[in-house]
Amino acid sequence: MDDLTKEHIIDVYSKSLMLHGPSKSEAVFWSNKGQSARFNAIASLVPYKSGLSLLDYGCGLGDLHSHLRTSGFDIAYTGMDINPTLIEAARSKHPGVQFKVHDIERGGLSGSFDISVLCGVFNYKAEGVNESFINTLRLLMGKTRMRLIATALSSRAERKQYDLNYHDPDELLATLKSEVSHKAWIDVETVPDGIVIVIER
């Protein structure tokens, strides 16, 4: 995605936050049920409950951090997002947690993490979104020591929204294996309308 498209998406999410407020998952275009299903799927794929570092890239309001904590995880969490308004809200909502405004496509990434997570980050339909999705996964893999976990919307979903970005699972897996890592695999059963992506180091 070019800078103008990213600015548009930042604006869309900032306005949604103003409309719904930071306590509602709808602020980042999730239902409570959909967000919980994805967070549960991610938590089930984190191999240890303590001693790991985890990057939540495109963290939005940082609610994955709360989900992991209440699920018994004691890990070093870092949240990153390109949207400064969301990051400001995340810092207020989760005091003491590390959040950063950062665009990995523009500035790379210093350091590395045991686990990297990309939960629904490229769900909004926009020019160049699929290219940025794959590029971001590739960049994150270079900074991930154990496992990268991501989610996407499935083209097999019974109901679709015109402004959201859906993927054919078979085509997505083929792209992941050819452009990111041959160790990629997907799960299309855990989240009914979604795809859970796992890429092993």
Secondary structure by P-SEA (a helix, b strand, c coil): ccaaaaaaaaaaaaaaaaaccccccccccccaaaaaaaaaaaaaaccccccbbbbbcccccaaaaaaaaaaccccbbbbbbccaaaaaaaaaacccbbbbbcccccccccccccbbbbcccccccccaaaaaaaaaaaaaaaaccccccbbbbbcccccccccbbbbcaaaaaaaaaacccccbbbbccccccbbbbbbcc
